Amino acid sequence: MSTVVVVPLSTHSGEIWPLRVKVAAGGRKGSFAVIPGIRQVAKARLSKLAGMLGQHDLEKIARAAQAYLSD
């Protein structure tokens, strides 16, 4: 598979459930996953690993995405 699904991060906005979810990305505090920004990108466009999320943050994003996409 040559593509992946990504959730962009922002540092400029507060948590707004289910549109933005606070996560601890790359050891930085104050990062927010922007759920409406979910999109598919080519792996070739990804240059380096910015960080990894823990299981708890991944579950929060999954719940927010499900709530956002359910209606």
Order of alpha helices (4+ residues) and beta strands (2+ residues): beta-beta-beta-beta-beta-alpha
